[in-house]
Amino acid sequence: MEGVETNASPKAFPMKGGDGPHSYAKNSSYQRDFIDAVKSMIDEAIADKLDIKHFYSTTSSCPFRIADLGCSVGPNTFISMKNIIEAIELKYNSEGMNSKIPEFQVFFSDHTSNDFNTLFASVPPDRRYFTAGVPGSFYGRLFPKSSLHFAHSSYALNWLSRVPKEVLDKDSPAWNKGKIHYGSAKNEVVEAYSAQFVRDMESFLNARAQELVYGGMMTLIMPCLANGSLISQSFTTIIEHVIGSSLMDMAQMGLISEDKVDSFNIPTYSPYLYEMEKLIERNKCFSIVKLELVARHQGNVSIPDVQAYTMVIRAVTEEGIKQHFGSEIIEELFDRIPRKIAEFSHLLDDIRKKATQLFVVLKREESDP
């Protein structure tokens, strides 16, 4: 997934690679639940809005190209690609074009520091598509113009391209001293994160507008807040609360320096619904097929216990923390996390009741970015 960028050089904040007990591959069932929750919505959007006859008339000899942007290491990316391809094949069959079903090519894309070795070692052997890896940030161009028919991104767009520079500047009103996120920070910090998200999403939409063919589709899944809800109701907020509080405890004990904590911020942002809608409409290259908040209960999403929360948090944040603080603090830090989760149980209860994820389906229109 996307991560921190300092100056002009991207510095990734990757998920935990490999397939060990702390890996993202073994601890991404929370994300998987929401992928399952929106499967029927993706099926419906493809059945109703994907213009395969247009694709066939213009690209009959070309493969149907799909990109997963921020794919990480699996297995969720493979589940998503299987679901999308099956829905497209069903669309061809329903249109009486079963003899014209194209070959499929899937591009798995993420930062260069992503564990592509584990990803490709675990590609399903019975897949019905050709594979390729595309390293790089999806906040810029990754593919030739008009080369993709379908783009997908799940739990990646909440990762910013960089930590907002203002929150690391001691002379800025947005300096985020003693905190590692905007979740419980002052308004200037929240505004800095929001402004960075706006810049990133504008870049993302402009890049995809150039890469998708006219009539092509894009599906997005990401944490999102209902308009008027509290920032504390975001799942990512509890992650930053428990990590930030644990790090400050360790700083007060002299295990790490407080300056080191002050210079560390996690580059994630959960937008409000209106923010996403406004950005898409302002881009003018996509029509909104669906823009909907999916509540936990809609998909029978499981509720993690304290240990499961700890494992999810570790899989998502360990590599970025290690880059900044070094590997020697990792075990001590994550030994503390379960106690912190219990301490913030009131926030967890609120999240369990009110947390929402955003599901978006966009269609590429015939207008230039």
N, C-alpha and C positions, 0 to 999 in steps of 0.2 A: 504494500500500500504506500501511499504518498508519505512524505516525511519532511524533515527540516531542510531548509536551504539557507546557506550562509553565503553572502555576497552573490557571485554568479554561479557557484558550484553547488549542485544539489547534494544534500546529505540525507540519505534515506533513514526512515524510522521503520525498519522492516518488521514483519511478524517473525516470531520465533520459528526458525527453520527446522529441518530434520523431521523425524517421526518419533521422537522420544516422548517421555511422559509430560514434559512441559511445552511441547511443540504446539504451534497453531493448528497443525493437521489433526492433533488429538484433542484440541480444546477450542473448537469453533462450532459447537452444537447450538449455542445461542444464536449465532448468525444463520446457521442452517435452518433453525426453526422458522425464521422469517422468510427465507427462500422458499420453503415449503408453503408458507402461508399465502404467498402471492402467485404460486404456480398457476392456479386457475385463472387469475387475472391476466397473466402473460398469454396463456392459451387463448383467452377471449380476445385480447387485443390483436394477436396475430391472425386469428380467424376472421375478425371483422375489418381490420384496417391494413393488413399487409397486401400490397398490390403485386402479387406474383406474376400476373399476366404481363404487367409492364416490365418486370425484371426479365421474363422469358423472351419478350420481343426484342429487348435491347442487349441482353447478355446471355444468349442461349448456350454459348459454348464455354461460358466462364463458370467457375465454382461459385457457390453462395458463400460469401466471406463474412465471418462473425468474429468480433473481437471482445475479449473479456478484459476490461481495463482495471488493473489493481487485483490481479487474479490470486496473488499469494501462492500457497503451495498445495491447495486441495485439502479435503475432497470436495469442498463446496463449489469450486469452479467447474469441476467435472459434472456435478449434479445439475448446475445451471445450464451448461452447454447441452447436456442430454435433453433437458426439458424443452429448451428453445428449439432444438433441431427436430424433436418429435412433433412439436406444435407446427413447425413449418411443413414437415412432411404431411401431416394431417390436412393442412390447408391445401396443398397440391392435390391430395386425394379427393377432397371435398369439391374441388373445382374441376374434377375429371381430368386432371393432368398428372396422374400417377406415373405415366410413362416418361414424363418430362422432369421428374424430381432431379435436381442437380446434385453434383458432388459438393460436399461441404468442406470448407477450410476454416479452422479455428485458430485465431491468434491469441496466445496467452501472453499478456503484457503486464509488466510491473517494473519497478526500479532494478537497476543492474545488481544491487545487493540482495535482491530476492533469491530465495533458494530454488533456483530453476532445476538443479540436479534432482532434488527430492520431487519437485513437480513432475518432471518428465519420467522419472523412474516409476511413478505411480499412475501414469496415464492409463485409463481402462483399456485392456487389450481388445475388448469387443466394441470399441468406439466406431462410429460410422462417420468419421471425419478425418481429414489430414490435419496435422498439427504444426505449429511454428511458434517460437518464442520471440517476443518483441520487447527488448529492454528499453526503458526510458520513462520519463515522467509524462503522464497523460495531460498535464497542463500545457503541453506543447504538441506540435504535430508529430505523429508516429507513423502515418500511412500516406500513400499517394492520394492525390485528389480523386474523389468519387470512386474509391476502391472498396469500401465496405458496404454491405447490405444491412447489417445489424450490429449494434454495439450494446454491450451490457456492462454494468458496473455495480458491484454489491459491496457495501461497507468499505468503500475506498474514498469516496468524495468527502467524507467527514475529516479526512486527513489533509491538512493544508500543505501547500508547497513549501512553506517556511513558517517559523515562529515570527509573528509580527515584530519587527525590529524595535518598535517603541517600547515593548514590554521588557526589553533587556537594557534599555538606556536609562541610566541613573538620573539623567537630567530631564527625562520625559515625564509628564503627568501620568503616563500609562505604565511607568516602571512597576513591575509586579513583584515587589520585594516580599519574600516569605511565602510566596505561593507559586504553584507550577502550572496554573491554568486560570481561565476566566470564570470558572463556575461560581466562586464565592468572592470574586474580586470587585474592585471599584468600577464605576461606569466607563472610565477611560480605557481600562483593559478590555472590557467587553466590546467597546466600540472598535478597538484596534483589531481584535480577532474577527469581528464582523466585517470590517473593511477588507481584511486579507481574504476572507472567504469570498467576498464579492469580486475582487480582482481575479482570484483563482477560477471561480465559476465562469466568469466572462471568458477567460482564456480557454477553459475546457470546452465550452459551448462553441466558441469560434473555431477551435481546432476540429471538433467533430463535424461541424457544419461543412467544412471543406472535405473531410474524409468520407462522409456518407453520401451515397447516391441519392438523387431525388426520389422520394418515396420510401427511403430506408427508414428503419426504426431504431429506437434506443430505449432501453429499460434501465432504470436506476433504483437502487435500494440503499437507504441511508438513514441514520438516526435523524429525527426531526421533532420539533416541538409544535404543538398546537398553538395557534395564535392566542395570546393572552395567558399562556401557561408560564410556570416559573422555570428558570434555568435549572434549578435543582432537581427538576423532574426528568432530566436527561440521564440515561444510563451512563454516558461518558463522564458526567459530573461526579458520580460516586467513585469512579475509578480515580479521578484526580484528587478527590477528597482523601481517600485512604492512602494513596501514594504520597501526596504532599504532606499530610500530617505525619506519616511514618518517617519521611525524610527529615522533617523539622525536629522530630524527637531525636533522631540519630545525630543531627547537628548539635542539639543542646547537650548531648552526651559526649560530644567531641569525637564521634566516630567519622564524621565528615564535616567539611567546613560549611558554614552558613552561606558564604559567598558562592560556593559551588551550587547550593540549592537555589539561591537567587538568580543564578545564570541559567537555570534549567526550566524550560516551559514545554509542555506537551502540545504539539501543533494539531489539535483536533477542534472541530467546531460543529455543533448541531444547530442548523438554521431553524428559524420559524417558517411555517408553511408559506406565509405571505412573502418572505424573502426569496424563496425558490421560485414562486409563481411570477414575481416581478422580474427576476433575472431572465427567466425563459421568455417571457413576453417581450422584454426589451431587446433580446437577441434577434427576434423576428425571423429566424431561419427554421424554427420548429413550430408545429402545431401541437397542442397538448391533447393527447388522446385520453390520458388519465393522470390525475394528480391527487393522490389520496393517502391519508394517514391510516396506517394499519395498526390497530391496537393489539396488545398482547393476546387478549381473549379471542380475537378473530381467527387466529391460526392455532388455537390450543397450544400456545407456546409454553414450554416447560419453565418452571421457576427454579433457578439454580440455588443450591444451598451454599453455605459459607465456603466450603472447600471448592465447590465448582466455580464460584465467583473468583476465588483466589487464582485458580488455574487459568481462567479466562483472562484475568488482568495480567498475569505473568506472561501468557502467550502473546499478548498484544503489546506489552510495554517493555519486556526484559531487554531486548536488543537495543532500544533507544536509551534506556537507563544505563546500560553497560557502556555504550559509546561515550556517555558524558561523565559517569562516576567511576568507571572501571568495574571489572568483574568481581572484585573482592567484596563488594557490599551486597551482592545479589541475594545470597542465602539469608543473611541477617535481615534484609529488607522484607523479603517475602515470608519470613517467619513471623514478622510483625503484622502482615496484612490481615490475616484472619481475625485478630483481635480488633483491628481498626474497623473491619467490616461489621463486627458485632457492635462496636461503639457507635457507628453510623446506621444502625439498624432501622432507625426511624426514616432515614432517607430511602433505604432499600424498600421499605414497606410502601412508601409513596410511589416509588418507581414501578414496583410490581403492579400497582393499581392503575397508573396513569401513563406509563411509558408508551410512546408511539414511534413507529418507523415510517418513513416516507417511501411510497411506491410511485414511480413516474414512468409513463410511457410517452415518448415523443416521436413525431413523424417529421422527416426532413421535407421541408417545403421548397418550392422553386423560387428561392430568393437568396441573394448572396450575402455573406457575412460582411 
